[in-house]
């Protein structure tokens, strides 16, 4: 690998080689009958592969580009008499050298993301209405639809795990489960306060109102990432409240689950089955406990490297959606675009890429040469 420090290059190459070997080993294991007959083990291996391949794929493309550059360099050395062949070889060398450099930057970023837990392939995305009453709840619904559309365009699986609605169809609170490659890496900077400026549907005089919603993006941990002991849980069952027929009043299907060490509480009553409510509540509670621990680590790292992109704290105002001007502004990186109508349809690619590039530049700038 090309780089400023030969020992660091060897260490990086060895690490990538081990990850590549692990992917090949998983590919071998999942073809064995004793593995395919164990759904839980199979699923765990495929989740591990999904996380590893985010680094291994660009590493393999880097290897291919490096070999193509070396082949062109050999032609340049051997073909001394053909000017056209030499010119073509020189072009190939420059092209593949640029590809190598870009892939190497991407690989280093992904390794740092892996160390920070940003390679998770499953997230819980919580949206809560803030100041603004009914309009805030409607905006929260619009955000949920925006992220669902973005997930569909990215080829991810998205589902609504929990939602508390208002009479006008807004969301007081909603929890989305989203699963797919790169999902946490691309969505993690959505955490924070989102402010909207627009004329509400209920405004008769056409006045612009300002309201807000908060978003929290939490990686769903794998079984080995966090262990919650049964003794640390306090679980209560109760009758569901709200519309739902006779089952609401007669069956104790709702679940309230509290994690005693952190005090985190989850209440779930969306399902008629107590068992399903327990499953969902535990899934959300586990993610919240994991996010609490990880956010403390992120805050420490952010303080150490004085990150400019923000810590992902949901209390931080990160973005303004100005509907009259069709303008979206991300206040952390100074990003402004006049395509808000498209963004609300889920076209977040350009914005998210700007956030990723800013984060990458910030981290690479702070890297010590021996860490590169």
Residue, then its C-alpha position, 0 to 999 in steps of 0.5 A: x500500500x502506498x502511504x507515508x509510513x511503511x510499518x503503518x501500511x503493513x499493519x493496515x494491509x495485514x488487518x484488511x487481509x484478516x477481514x477478507x479471510x474472515x469473509x471467505x471463511x463465512x462464505x465457506x461456513x454458510x454452505x455447510x449443512x450443519x450451519x444451514x440447519x441452524x437459522x440463528x447461527x446462519x443469521x448471525x454469520x450473515x449479519x457479521x458478513x454484512x458488516x465486514x463486507x462494507x470494508x472488504x468490498x472496497x479493499x478488493x476493488x483497491x487490490x484490483x486497481x493496484x494490479x491494473x496499475x502495476x500491469x500498466x507500469x510493466x507495459x510502460x517499462x517493456x514497450x519502449x518503441x510504441x508511443x501510442x502504447x506508452x501514452x495509453x499505459x501512462x493514462x492507465x497508471x494515472x487513472x488507477x492510481x487515483x482510484x487506489x487513493x480514493x478507495x484507500x481513503x474510503x477504507x480508512x474511513x470505514x475502519x474508523x467507522x467500524x471502531x466507532x460502531x458505525x458499521x451497524x446494519x440495523x438501526x432504530x430511528x425515533x422521531x418525536x414532535x417538539x414545539x408546535x402542537x399539531x403542526x409539529x406532529x404533522x412534521x414528525x409524520x413527514x420526516x418519518x415518510x421522508x426516511x422511509x422513502x430514502x430507505x426504499x431508494x437505498x434498498x433497505x428494509x424499513x418498518x414502523x415499530x411503534x407510532x403514537x398518532x394525533x387526530x390530524x394524522x400526525x405523529x407524537x412519536x414514532x419508531x422506525x426499524x431500518x436494516x441494510x448495508x451502510x444504514x447507520x453510517x449514512x443515517x447517524x448524523x440525522x440525530x438532533x433537532x429538525x426545525x420546519x418553517x411553513x404555513x400549516x394545513x390548519x392556518x387560515x390566514x396563510x401565516x408561516x409558523x415555526x415548529x420542530x421535531x427531534x430525531x434519534x438514530x440508534x444502532x441496534x447492537x448484535x448479541x455480542x455487543x451488549x448483554x442485558x441481564x434479566x435481573x436488570x429488567x423490571x417488567x409490568x403488564x397492563x391493559x392497553x389504552x385507547x381505541x381497539x375494541x374489547x381486547x383493550x379493556x379485557x387483556x393485559x397485553x401492554x408492556x412497560x419495561x424498565x432497565x434498572x441500572x440506567x432508568x430507561x423505560x419503554x412502554x409498548x402497546x401497539x400489538x394485541x399480543x403481549x409476547x409481541x409487545x415484549x419483543x418490541x419493547x426489549x428491542x427498543x430498550x436494548x438499542x436505547x441502553x446501547x446508544x447511551x453507552x455509545x453516545x458517551x464514548x462518542x462525546x468523549x471522542x468528539x471532545x478529543x478531536x473537537x469534531x465540527x459535525x456535532x456529536x449526534x445529540x438529539x438536543x442539538x438543532x441541526x437543520x431547518x426546512x423552509x417550505x416557502x423558500x423550498x430551502x433546506x439548511x444543515x447548520x453544522x456544515x453550512x450546507x444549503x440547497x433549494x430542493x426541499x420538495x425533492x428532499x421530502x420525497x426521500x432524495x437525501x443522497x446529496x445531503x448525506x454525502x456532504x455530511x459524510x465527506x465533512x466527517x471524513x475530512x475532519x477525521x483524516x485531518x486529525x489522524x496522526x501519520x502513524x495512525x493512517 
